[in-house]
Amino acid sequence: MRKGVDIVCALGLMHLYWVLDLSFVIVWSSSVSHAVTRVFEMVDRIAKLIRVSKCCSLALIPTIACSTHAGSLDVNQSRELASHLRGTQGQSSLGSERVYQPTSDNSRAGWFVERGDNSSLRISVLAQTRYMFSERDAGFVAPGSEKTYGFSQPRTRIAFDGTIVSSQFSYRLTMDFGDAELSRGRGLGPSLAGSTGAPRLQDAYAQYNFAGKREGYYLKFGQFQNILLTEESIESEYQLAIDRTLASEIFGPGYTQGIALGHVSDTFAWEANITDGGRYLGSREADNTSFNSVDESDLAIGFRGDIKLEGSWDQFQDFTSFQGSSPATKIGFGALYQFHGQTNPGFQAPGFLGTTVESAQIFTWTLDYQHEGDGWNFFAGYFGQYIDWEFALATAGLMNNAIVVQGGWFITEQSELFARLETFWLDKLFRNGFSTPNGYIHRIGTVGWNYYFLPESHAAKFSADASYAFDSLFALSVGGGDSIGLPDPGVTGFQGLTEHEYVLRIQLQFMF
C-alpha cells in the first residue's frame, strides 16, 4: 500500500512540473488574458494534486514523504493539517521575533529533536520561487532594455531554533541561500554579490525569557531583525503582497547586531535596543559586519511599542486574517536614532554624493495601525526619516516621509484579494542635487491575489500581484551605477531610471 502511494505521489510531481513548465511558456508567449486563464488552471491543478496525494500539503517538494494513505482531504482534515503546519517559522515581532519562545512539543512543522536535559532543536525551511516581469518607459533606458523578465529564487531559508537546557533560554539561527537578502547592491562598503546561491547569515541570536514564557521581560543579544517597522518585523512569508513595499526597503533598518531588552504584557509590548544601526538613504544594513566596518553606526538606540486593543498577540504574526478569525487591533509606534563619524572609521563617502561626509545623524520614526477581522485585514503606517550630513565646509539635511495603506479580503475560504498603495516623498534636496525635474513624490499601487492550498495556513501558497509606479523613478537610480537609493530589484522588481514602471510578480511559496 505504501509503495503504491509513493508511486502516485511521484507521478503527481511529474505532472506538476509539466504543468508549471507549460503554463509559464504560455505566459511568456500568449496574450495577457490567455496567460491569466492558464495561471488559474495551473493553481487549480496544483490544489487538486495536493488534496489527492495528501503529501503533508507539500506534494510539490520531492523531499517530503507522503502520508500513510491516499485520498482526498475533507475540510476538517485540511484544517487539522493547517493547524499543524501553521507557525512553522516566520516568528514576527509580537509573535516570537521579539519574544521568541520555541515550544517543546511537536505542534509546529519542521524536524524536531529534544534531549533529556530539555535542550531542543527544530529545523524548518522556507522556499520561494518567483517569476517577475518589468516594463519601463523608453527614453532613459537603452533601446531594447525596456522589458526584463525571468525566474528567481528570492528566498531559500533554513532556520534552526530551540532551547538550551532551560525553556527560559532559547536561540534562533537562520541562513538564506536566495537573492532577496543577498544582494542589496548599495552601501559604503563593497556591493554584495547576488544570485550566487551562497548562504548569508540572517538571525543569529540567543534570548533569555525571565519568566520562562512569552509574557514578562526578555533579553536578546546577537544579530536580529530590527523591529522598528511593522513590515520588517513580520517575516517575508507572512506579508500580504508578494514582498514588502519599496518604501520599507529604502528606509527600514533591516538586520543589525546588538542587544535588546523588552517586555510583553496582555495589552502592551515594548522593546528597547542598542545596536550597530541600520539601513537608511546612504547606507545598507549593519548585518554581518565587523566592529570597524564603515557600514556600522557609532551607536544606535531604538525603541518600539505596541498597544493591543483587542485580540491576541499571535494574530499579528502576519497581515492576513482568515475567515472565522476573531477581531484583533493594535497601534504601534517607534523611533531609531543613530550617528556616524565620531569614532573610527570616521568618514563616509556615499556614492551618489561624490564627496566625503565627516559625520552623520539619522533619526527614523514610525506610527502604524493594524486590524484583523473575520476574513479581512487592514494596515496603515507612516514612517519618516531625517538625515543630517556634515561636510568639511557645509551641512545638509534631508527629510523623507512615507505612507503605506493596504488591505485584504477573502472571497472564498482559500482565495484572498488584496490592494496596497504606498507613497513616499524624498527630500527636494536629493531631487535637485541630480537636476531632475521630478522624482520628489513616488506613488506605487499594487493589486493581487493569494491562494492558500491549505485553509488557514501559509505553508503552501500561490501569489500573483501587479504593481505600477505612477511617478518617475529616475531619481532613485542615478549616480553612475550606484544603486544606493534603490533596493535590489530582486526584492521588489523595480529597476528605476524611468518615468513609469510596471512590475508583474508570480510566486509559489512552501514551508516545511
C-alpha positions as CSV (number, residue, x, y, z in Angstrom):
1,M,0.0,0.0,0.0
2,R,2.8,2.4,1.0
3,K,4.7,1.7,-2.2
4,G,1.6,2.4,-4.3
5,V,1.1,5.8,-2.6
6,D,4.7,6.7,-3.3
7,I,4.2,5.9,-7.0
8,V,1.0,8.1,-7.1
9,C,2.9,11.0,-5.5
10,A,5.9,10.6,-7.8
11,L,3.5,10.6,-10.9
12,G,1.8,13.6,-9.4
13,L,5.1,15.5,-9.1
14,M,5.9,14.7,-12.7
15,H,2.5,16.1,-13.7
16,L,3.0,19.2,-11.6
17,Y,6.4,20.1,-13.2
18,W,4.9,19.6,-16.6
19,V,2.0,21.9,-15.8
20,L,4.4,24.6,-14.4
21,D,6.6,24.5,-17.4
22,L,3.8,24.6,-19.9
23,S,1.9,27.4,-18.0
24,F,4.9,29.7,-17.9
25,V,5.7,29.2,-21.5
26,I,2.2,30.2,-22.4
27,V,2.5,33.2,-20.0
28,W,5.6,34.3,-22.0
29,S,4.2,33.8,-25.5
30,S,0.4,34.3,-25.3
31,S,-1.9,37.2,-24.8
32,V,-2.4,38.5,-21.2
33,S,-6.0,37.2,-21.0
34,H,-5.0,33.7,-22.1
35,A,-2.0,33.8,-19.8
36,V,-4.2,34.7,-16.8
37,T,-6.6,31.9,-17.7
38,R,-3.7,29.4,-17.8
39,V,-2.4,30.5,-14.4
40,F,-5.8,29.9,-12.8
41,E,-5.9,26.5,-14.4
42,M,-2.4,25.8,-13.0
43,V,-3.3,26.7,-9.5
44,D,-6.5,24.6,-9.7
45,R,-4.4,21.6,-10.8
46,I,-1.9,22.1,-8.0
47,A,-4.6,22.3,-5.4
48,K,-6.2,19.1,-6.7
49,L,-2.8,17.4,-6.7
50,I,-2.2,18.3,-3.1
51,R,-5.6,17.1,-2.0
52,V,-5.3,13.8,-3.9
53,S,-1.7,13.0,-2.9
54,K,-2.1,14.1,0.7
55,C,1.7,14.6,0.9
56,C,1.6,16.8,4.0
57,S,0.3,19.6,1.8
58,L,3.8,19.8,0.2
59,A,3.4,17.4,-2.7
60,L,5.4,19.9,-4.7
61,I,8.5,19.3,-2.7
62,P,10.1,16.0,-3.7
63,T,11.9,15.5,-0.4
64,I,8.7,15.4,1.7
65,A,7.4,11.9,2.4
66,C,3.8,11.1,1.6
67,S,1.3,10.2,4.2
68,T,0.1,6.8,5.1
69,H,-2.8,6.6,2.6
70,A,-4.0,8.3,-0.5
71,G,-7.4,10.0,-0.7
72,S,-9.0,13.4,-0.7
73,L,-8.9,15.7,2.3
74,D,-12.1,16.9,3.7
75,V,-12.5,20.4,5.4
76,N,-11.8,19.1,8.9
77,Q,-8.7,17.2,7.8
78,S,-7.4,20.3,5.9
79,R,-7.9,22.5,9.0
80,E,-6.2,19.9,11.2
81,L,-3.2,19.7,8.9
82,A,-3.1,23.5,8.5
83,S,-3.1,23.9,12.3
84,H,-0.1,21.5,12.4
85,L,1.8,23.5,9.8
86,R,0.9,27.0,10.9
87,G,3.7,28.9,12.5
88,T,6.5,26.7,11.0
89,Q,8.8,29.7,11.2
90,G,8.5,33.4,10.4
91,Q,8.2,34.4,14.1
92,S,7.0,38.0,13.9
93,S,7.7,40.9,16.2
94,L,4.9,40.2,18.6
95,G,4.5,36.5,17.8
96,S,8.1,35.5,18.5
97,E,10.7,37.5,16.8
98,R,10.5,40.0,19.6
99,V,9.9,37.3,22.3
100,Y,10.9,34.1,20.7
101,Q,9.9,31.1,22.8
102,P,10.1,27.7,21.0
103,T,7.6,25.1,22.0
104,S,8.8,21.8,23.4
105,D,6.1,19.7,21.6
106,N,5.7,18.7,18.0
107,S,2.8,21.0,17.2
108,R,4.8,23.1,14.7
109,A,6.2,21.9,11.3
110,G,9.8,21.1,10.8
111,W,12.1,18.4,12.1
112,F,12.2,18.4,15.9
113,V,14.8,16.8,18.3
114,E,14.8,17.0,22.1
115,R,17.4,15.8,24.5
116,G,17.0,14.6,28.0
117,D,18.4,17.8,29.5
118,N,15.5,19.9,28.0
119,S,17.6,21.2,25.1
120,S,15.8,21.1,21.7
121,L,16.4,21.8,18.1
122,R,13.9,22.4,15.3
123,I,14.8,22.7,11.6
124,S,12.5,24.4,9.2
125,V,12.7,25.6,5.6
126,L,11.2,28.4,3.5
127,A,11.3,28.2,-0.3
128,Q,10.0,30.9,-2.6
129,T,10.2,30.6,-6.4
130,R,9.3,33.7,-8.3
131,Y,8.7,34.9,-11.9
132,M,9.0,38.6,-12.5
133,F,8.2,40.9,-15.4
134,S,9.2,44.5,-15.5
135,E,8.5,47.1,-18.3
136,R,9.9,50.6,-18.3
137,D,9.3,53.6,-20.5
138,A,11.8,54.2,-23.3
139,G,14.0,57.3,-23.1
140,F,16.3,56.9,-20.2
141,V,16.9,53.1,-20.6
142,A,18.9,51.7,-23.5
143,P,16.8,50.7,-26.6
144,G,15.7,47.1,-26.3
145,S,16.1,47.1,-22.5
146,E,12.6,48.3,-21.6
147,K,11.4,44.7,-20.8
148,T,13.0,42.4,-18.3
149,Y,11.6,39.0,-17.2
150,G,12.7,35.7,-15.8
151,F,12.6,33.3,-12.8
152,S,14.5,33.7,-9.5
153,Q,14.7,32.1,-6.1
154,P,14.4,35.1,-3.8
155,R,14.4,33.1,-0.6
156,T,15.6,29.7,0.3
157,R,16.0,29.9,4.0
158,I,16.9,27.3,6.6
159,A,16.1,28.0,10.2
160,F,17.4,26.4,13.4
161,D,15.7,27.2,16.7
162,G,15.1,25.7,20.1
163,T,16.0,25.8,23.7
164,I,19.2,25.4,25.7
165,V,18.8,23.3,28.9
166,S,16.0,25.6,30.2
167,S,12.8,26.7,28.5
168,Q,13.9,30.2,29.5
169,F,16.9,30.2,27.3
170,S,16.2,30.0,23.5
171,Y,18.1,30.6,20.3
172,R,17.5,31.2,16.6
173,L,19.8,30.8,13.6
174,T,18.8,31.4,10.0
175,M,20.6,31.3,6.7
176,D,19.3,32.3,3.3
177,F,20.6,31.0,0.0
178,G,18.3,33.1,-2.1
179,D,18.6,36.5,-3.8
180,A,16.4,38.8,-1.7
181,E,18.7,39.1,1.3
182,L,22.0,38.5,-0.5
183,S,22.3,41.5,-2.9
184,R,21.4,44.9,-1.6
185,G,23.7,46.5,-4.2
186,R,24.4,49.5,-2.1
187,G,26.2,50.8,0.9
188,L,29.5,52.4,1.8
189,G,31.4,49.2,1.5
190,P,31.7,46.8,-1.5
191,S,28.5,45.7,-3.1
192,L,27.1,42.4,-2.1
193,A,27.1,39.9,-4.9
194,G,23.7,38.2,-5.5
195,S,22.4,35.2,-7.4
196,T,25.3,33.1,-6.3
197,G,23.5,30.5,-4.2
198,A,25.9,31.2,-1.3
199,P,24.3,31.3,2.2
200,R,24.1,34.6,4.1
201,L,23.6,34.7,7.8
202,Q,20.4,36.5,8.9
203,D,19.3,35.7,12.5
204,A,22.0,34.6,15.0
205,Y,20.8,35.4,18.5
206,A,20.0,34.0,21.9
207,Q,17.2,35.1,24.1
208,Y,16.5,34.8,27.8
209,N,12.9,35.0,29.0
210,F,12.9,35.8,32.7
211,A,9.6,34.2,33.3
212,G,10.2,31.2,31.0
213,K,7.3,32.1,28.8
214,R,6.3,34.8,26.3
215,E,4.8,37.2,28.9
216,G,7.2,39.2,31.0
217,Y,10.7,40.5,30.5
218,Y,13.2,39.1,27.9
219,L,16.8,39.9,26.9
220,K,18.0,39.3,23.4
221,F,21.6,39.5,22.0
222,G,23.3,38.8,18.7
223,Q,22.2,39.5,15.1
224,F,18.5,40.0,14.5
225,Q,15.9,41.9,12.5
226,N,15.3,45.5,13.8
227,I,11.5,45.6,14.6
228,L,11.1,49.3,14.1
229,L,8.8,48.9,11.1
230,T,5.8,46.5,11.2
231,E,6.6,45.4,7.6
232,E,10.0,44.3,8.6
233,S,9.0,42.7,11.9
234,I,6.6,40.5,10.1
235,E,8.6,37.8,8.2
236,S,8.7,37.7,4.5
237,E,6.5,34.6,4.1
238,Y,3.7,36.3,6.1
239,Q,3.4,39.5,4.0
240,L,0.1,40.4,2.3
241,A,1.7,41.1,-1.1
242,I,4.5,39.0,-2.5
243,D,7.1,41.3,-0.9
244,R,7.4,44.4,1.2
245,T,6.9,47.9,-0.1
246,L,9.7,49.8,-1.9
247,A,9.5,52.4,0.8
248,S,10.2,49.9,3.5
249,E,13.2,48.5,1.6
250,I,14.6,52.1,1.3
251,F,14.1,53.3,4.8
252,G,13.7,50.2,7.0
253,P,16.7,49.4,9.3
254,G,16.9,45.7,8.3
255,Y,19.1,43.3,10.2
256,T,21.6,44.6,12.8
257,Q,23.8,43.4,15.6
258,G,23.3,44.4,19.3
259,I,21.3,43.8,22.4
260,A,17.6,44.3,23.2
261,L,15.5,44.4,26.4
262,G,11.8,44.0,26.1
263,H,8.6,43.3,28.0
264,V,5.2,41.8,27.0
265,S,2.0,42.1,28.9
266,D,-1.6,41.4,28.0
267,T,-2.2,44.8,26.3
268,F,1.3,46.4,25.8
269,A,4.6,45.2,24.5
270,W,7.8,47.1,24.1
271,E,11.4,46.6,23.1
272,A,14.5,48.9,23.6
273,N,17.7,48.1,21.9
274,I,21.3,49.3,21.5
275,T,22.7,48.2,18.1
276,D,25.1,49.0,15.2
277,G,22.3,50.9,13.5
278,G,20.6,50.1,10.2
279,R,19.8,50.9,6.7
280,Y,18.9,54.4,5.5
281,L,19.3,56.5,2.4
282,G,23.0,56.3,2.1
283,S,23.9,53.0,3.8
284,R,22.9,49.4,3.8
285,E,22.2,47.1,6.7
286,A,24.7,46.5,9.5
287,D,24.4,42.8,9.5
288,N,27.4,40.5,9.1
289,T,29.8,43.4,9.7
290,S,32.9,43.8,11.9
291,F,33.2,46.4,14.6
292,N,35.3,48.6,12.4
293,S,33.0,48.4,9.3
294,V,32.1,51.6,7.5
295,D,28.5,50.4,7.3
296,E,28.1,50.4,11.1
297,S,26.9,53.4,13.1
298,D,29.0,54.5,16.0
299,L,25.9,53.9,18.2
300,A,22.2,53.4,17.6
301,I,19.4,53.5,20.2
302,G,15.9,52.3,19.2
303,F,12.5,51.7,20.8
304,R,9.3,50.1,19.6
305,G,6.0,49.9,21.5
306,D,2.6,48.2,20.6
307,I,-0.7,48.7,22.3
308,K,-3.1,45.8,21.8
309,L,-6.8,47.0,21.8
310,E,-8.3,43.6,21.2
311,G,-7.4,40.0,20.1
312,S,-4.2,38.1,20.8
313,W,-0.6,38.8,20.0
314,D,-0.4,35.7,17.9
315,Q,-2.8,37.2,15.4
316,F,-0.3,39.9,14.4
317,Q,2.3,37.4,13.2
318,D,1.0,38.1,9.7
319,F,-1.1,40.6,7.8
320,T,-3.7,38.0,6.7
321,S,-6.8,37.3,8.6
322,F,-8.6,34.1,7.6
323,Q,-12.3,33.6,7.6
324,G,-13.7,32.9,11.1
325,S,-11.0,34.8,12.8
326,S,-11.8,36.9,15.9
327,P,-11.1,40.7,15.7
328,A,-7.7,41.9,16.6
329,T,-6.4,45.5,16.7
330,K,-3.2,47.2,17.7
331,I,-1.5,50.6,17.4
332,G,2.3,50.7,17.2
333,F,5.0,53.4,17.4
334,G,8.8,53.5,17.4
335,A,11.9,55.5,16.8
336,L,15.6,54.9,16.0
337,Y,18.5,57.3,16.4
338,Q,22.0,56.6,15.0
339,F,25.1,58.6,14.3
340,H,28.3,58.1,12.3
341,G,31.7,59.8,12.2
342,Q,32.6,60.3,15.9
343,T,34.8,57.2,16.1
344,N,36.9,55.1,13.7
345,P,36.1,54.8,10.8
346,G,35.3,58.5,10.9
347,F,34.5,59.3,7.2
348,Q,31.8,58.2,4.8
349,A,31.6,58.7,1.0
350,P,28.1,57.7,-0.3
351,G,28.5,57.0,-4.0
352,F,25.7,59.4,-5.1
353,L,27.1,62.3,-3.2
354,G,30.5,62.4,-4.7
355,T,32.1,63.9,-1.6
356,T,33.1,62.8,1.9
357,V,30.7,63.0,4.8
358,E,32.6,63.8,8.0
359,S,29.7,62.9,10.3
360,A,26.0,62.0,10.1
361,Q,23.0,61.7,12.3
362,I,19.9,59.8,11.3
363,F,16.6,59.8,13.1
364,T,13.8,57.4,11.9
365,W,10.3,57.1,13.4
366,T,7.0,55.4,12.7
367,L,3.4,55.2,13.7
368,D,1.0,52.4,12.4
369,Y,-2.4,50.8,12.9
370,Q,-3.2,47.1,12.2
371,H,-6.6,45.4,12.3
372,E,-7.7,41.9,11.5
373,G,-11.3,41.0,11.1
374,D,-13.4,38.0,10.0
375,G,-11.8,37.2,6.6
376,W,-10.4,40.7,6.1
377,N,-7.5,42.9,7.2
378,F,-6.3,46.5,7.1
379,F,-3.0,48.1,7.8
380,A,-1.9,51.8,7.6
381,G,1.6,53.0,8.5
382,Y,3.6,56.2,8.4
383,F,7.3,56.5,8.8
384,G,9.7,59.4,8.4
385,Q,13.5,59.8,8.3
386,Y,15.7,62.8,8.8
387,I,19.3,62.7,7.8
388,D,21.8,65.4,8.9
389,W,25.1,65.2,6.9
390,E,28.1,67.3,7.9
391,F,30.8,68.1,5.4
392,A,34.0,69.9,5.7
393,L,32.6,73.3,4.9
394,A,28.8,72.8,4.9
395,T,25.9,70.8,6.2
396,A,22.8,69.2,4.6
397,G,19.6,67.9,6.0
398,L,17.2,65.6,4.2
399,M,13.6,64.9,5.3
400,N,11.9,61.8,3.8
401,N,8.4,60.5,4.6
402,A,6.3,57.5,3.6
403,I,2.7,56.3,4.0
404,V,1.6,52.7,3.3
405,V,-2.1,51.6,3.2
406,Q,-3.1,48.1,2.4
407,G,-6.0,45.6,2.9
408,G,-7.1,42.1,2.0
409,W,-10.4,40.3,1.7
410,F,-11.1,36.6,1.4
411,I,-13.6,35.9,-1.3
412,T,-13.6,32.2,-0.5
413,E,-12.0,30.1,2.3
414,Q,-8.7,29.9,0.4
415,S,-8.7,32.9,-2.0
416,E,-7.7,36.3,-0.9
417,L,-7.7,39.5,-2.9
418,F,-5.5,42.5,-1.7
419,A,-4.6,46.0,-2.7
420,R,-1.8,48.3,-1.5
421,L,-0.8,51.9,-2.1
422,E,2.5,53.4,-1.0
423,T,3.5,57.0,-1.3
424,F,6.9,58.3,-0.2
425,W,8.5,61.8,-0.5
426,L,12.2,62.2,-1.0
427,D,13.7,65.5,0.1
428,K,13.8,68.1,-2.7
429,L,17.5,68.5,-1.9
430,F,18.0,64.9,-3.2
431,R,16.0,65.6,-6.3
432,N,17.6,69.0,-7.0
433,G,21.1,67.6,-6.5
434,F,20.6,65.4,-9.6
435,S,18.9,68.2,-11.6
436,T,15.8,66.0,-12.2
437,P,12.6,67.9,-13.0
438,N,10.5,65.4,-11.0
439,G,11.1,62.4,-8.7
440,Y,10.0,64.1,-5.5
441,I,6.8,62.2,-4.9
442,H,6.6,58.5,-5.6
443,R,3.3,56.6,-5.7
444,I,3.1,52.9,-6.3
445,G,-0.1,50.9,-6.4
446,T,-0.3,47.1,-6.1
447,V,-3.2,44.7,-6.5
448,G,-3.0,40.9,-6.2
449,W,-4.4,37.5,-5.3
450,N,-3.2,34.9,-2.8
451,Y,-4.4,31.2,-2.9
452,Y,-3.8,29.1,0.2
453,F,-3.6,25.4,-0.7
454,L,-4.5,24.6,2.9
455,P,-7.1,26.7,4.6
456,E,-5.6,29.0,7.3
457,S,-2.0,28.1,6.5
458,H,0.9,29.9,4.8
459,A,2.7,26.5,4.3
460,A,1.8,26.2,0.6
461,K,0.7,29.4,-1.1
462,F,0.4,30.7,-4.7
463,S,0.5,34.5,-5.2
464,A,0.3,36.9,-8.1
465,D,0.4,40.7,-8.0
466,A,0.9,43.7,-10.3
467,S,2.5,47.0,-9.3
468,Y,2.6,50.3,-11.2
469,A,4.8,53.3,-10.4
470,F,2.7,56.4,-11.2
471,D,5.6,58.8,-10.8
472,S,9.1,59.0,-12.1
473,L,11.7,56.6,-10.5
474,F,14.6,58.3,-12.3
475,A,16.0,60.0,-9.1
476,L,16.2,56.6,-7.4
477,S,18.6,55.1,-9.8
478,V,21.0,57.9,-10.7
479,G,24.6,58.1,-9.5
480,G,26.8,56.4,-12.1
481,G,25.6,52.9,-11.3
482,D,25.5,53.3,-7.6
483,S,22.0,52.0,-6.6
484,I,22.3,53.4,-3.2
485,G,18.8,54.9,-3.4
486,L,17.1,51.9,-5.0
487,P,16.9,48.5,-3.3
488,D,18.0,45.4,-5.2
489,P,15.4,44.7,-7.9
490,G,15.4,41.1,-6.9
491,V,13.2,42.0,-4.0
492,T,10.7,44.5,-5.4
493,G,11.1,44.0,-9.1
494,F,11.5,47.8,-9.7
495,Q,14.7,48.9,-11.6
496,G,14.2,52.6,-11.9
497,L,15.7,55.0,-14.4
498,T,12.4,55.6,-16.0
499,E,9.3,57.8,-15.9
500,H,6.9,54.9,-15.2
501,E,7.4,51.3,-14.5
502,Y,5.1,48.2,-14.4
503,V,6.0,45.1,-12.5
504,L,4.3,41.7,-12.5
505,R,5.2,39.0,-10.0
506,I,4.1,35.4,-9.6
507,Q,5.3,33.2,-6.8
508,L,5.0,29.8,-5.3
509,Q,5.9,29.5,-1.6
510,F,6.3,26.4,0.6
511,M,7.3,26.0,4.2
512,F,8.2,22.7,5.8
